[in-house]
Amino acid sequence: MPLTQRSSWLDADLDSFRDLAHSFCQKELAPNQERWSAAKQVDRELWLKAGEVGLLCLSIPEEYGGGGGTFAHEAVLLDEQARAGDDAWGHVVHSGIVAHYVSSCGTEDQKRRWLPKLASGELVGAIAMTEPGTGSDLQNVKTKAIRDGDHYVINGAKTFITNGHQAELVVVVAKTDPGEAAKGVSLLVLETEGAEGFRRGRVLDKIGMHGQDTSELFFDDVRVPAENLLGEVEGQGFVQLMRQLPQERLLIAVSAVSAMEIALEQTVRYTKERSAFGREIFKFQNTRFKLAECATEVAVAKAFLDQCVERHLKGDLDVTGAAMVKWWTTDRLSRVADECLQLFGGYGYMSEYPISRAWTSARVQRIFGGTNEIMKEIISRSL
Ligand SMILES: Cc1cc2nc3c(=O)[nH]c(=O)nc-3n(C[C@H](O)[C@H](O)[C@H](O)COP(=O)(O)OP(=O)(O)OC[C@H]3O[C@@H](n4cnc5c(N)ncnc54)[C@H](O)[C@@H]3O)c2cc1C
């Protein structure tokens, strides 16, 4: 019997899509984990393989090369990725975030230029908001994009950028009017191939997600054609970010709940296999009570997540709801992953045990996509 309920928004179409996602993730992601961790990135060909079977840009309309699906398809793929034990492949940023910036904020020309290549995997996408000196306080980004004839000239530095080492299409958050706060922010799309003055820093060393190419990016008088301004109107960047961030946060919540379910399943299994003092570890009252607490946390988190996914599918998940589900599920994930790791004893601390990776991957979810403190700040504004 499954330890958790089936999501209310799943249907037969999504079940058959899951078969495709499952076989791809088991074949292409699961066996490569150690190699990608050592390389600090996935294989570039992975993107092309995923594009070929139609797993990129699932919720982008077919006329732009996407899958023509919905957020539910993205969620199923994310769940299958987690079940394959992978935290390296940055398809969420590529398909769930970058492609949606282009799709929702781009002009018709921009959509036709970039979406088909994102869907095929010819281009890998990244979103560059965070800077060495500015993370949460996005209105204060220091990177500038100043108009010069029919180009913008970008100067600045970004850090912690997912897909940063491989990205060929980077949505850069920059000030087109440095004298303004939010109203001065615009989104510039940089095609990195041949871009003079664009430089990638090292792939950063992290405590987890070792196979993900989180990188620094540097811009030194990088000239970007004016037609690469997303939406072609200056000063819209902050509004565009605010419109897209709920989906980004919901995607984080989806992966948090999947990770919780998987940690629980693995720990129930392990505690029934391992013995101490002549009996299964599962039989100690402490173990059963801890797992009962975790199962409850997972059930509550999943019910709330499903409600938010349904709202998003109907187009009415607001900024507050997305902030709630992001902080709540990632906070619970940290607790569940920690309790589960404890029940593995010393083995829980060994990197060959998936629970140790679940624990390190869990930690960052309270930080990225807007920290959980910022989520509470957002929620409090609605009170
Ligand atoms: C693995 C990884 C991947 C990432 N991927 C990307 C990516 O693809 N693109 C991208 O742009 N960024 C990415 N980030 C960056 C991430 O979004 C930022 O780290 C995050 O937004 C926090 O910014 P910061 O690190 O500058 O922390 P700061 O903003 O300096 O915050 C430090 C602390 O102060 C708290 N704080 C700040 N302001 C307030 C406030 N008003 N009230 C209360 N507390 C506050 C924060 O909650 C935090 O605890 C990634 C980060 C990591 C670790």
The ligand as a Gaussian input file, in Angstrom:
#p B3LYP/6-31G(d) Opt

LIG

0 1
 C       22.031000      25.861000      -5.048000
 C       21.527000      27.231000      -5.347000
 C       20.950000      27.492000      -6.594000
 C       20.513000      28.794000      -6.898000
 N       20.035000      29.052000      -8.161000
 C       19.785000      30.346000      -8.514000
 C       19.473000      30.689000      -9.873000
 O       19.370000      29.827000     -10.758000
 N       19.307000      31.999000     -10.175000
 C       19.415000      32.989000      -9.247000
 O       19.242000      34.142000      -9.584000
 N       19.698000      32.690000      -7.950000
 C       19.893000      31.404000      -7.572000
 N       20.218000      31.095000      -6.275000
 C       20.316000      32.181000      -5.298000
 C       19.209000      32.206000      -4.273000
 O       17.966000      32.517000      -4.866000
 C       19.635000      33.217000      -3.178000
 O       20.712000      32.606000      -2.485000
 C       18.512000      33.582000      -2.249000
 O       17.537000      34.341000      -2.911000
 C       19.009000      34.391000      -1.035000
 O       19.824000      35.439000      -1.419000
 P       21.268000      35.631000      -0.704000
 O       21.983000      34.345000      -0.801000
 O       21.909000      36.830000      -1.267000
 O       20.907000      35.877000       0.834000
 P       20.590000      37.304000       1.531000
 O       19.559000      38.028000       0.752000
 O       21.878000      37.975000       1.816000
 O       19.943000      36.812000       2.901000
 C       20.728000      36.368000       4.025000
 C       19.758000      36.084000       5.176000
 O       19.048000      37.294000       5.502000
 C       17.661000      37.043000       5.471000
 N       16.928000      38.219000       5.000000
 C       17.220000      39.003000       3.919000
 N       16.293000      39.962000       3.788000
 C       15.396000      39.788000       4.809000
 C       14.200000      40.447000       5.201000
 N       13.707000      41.495000       4.531000
 N       13.547000      39.994000       6.307000
 C       14.018000      38.936000       6.994000
 N       15.139000      38.268000       6.653000
 C       15.809000      38.673000       5.579000
 C       17.492000      35.906000       4.474000
 O       16.253000      35.236000       4.666000
 C       18.698000      35.042000       4.813000
 O       18.405000      34.234000       5.918000
 C       20.607000      29.808000      -5.926000
 C       21.156000      29.529000      -4.671000
 C       21.610000      28.265000      -4.379000
 C       22.227000      28.030000      -3.035000

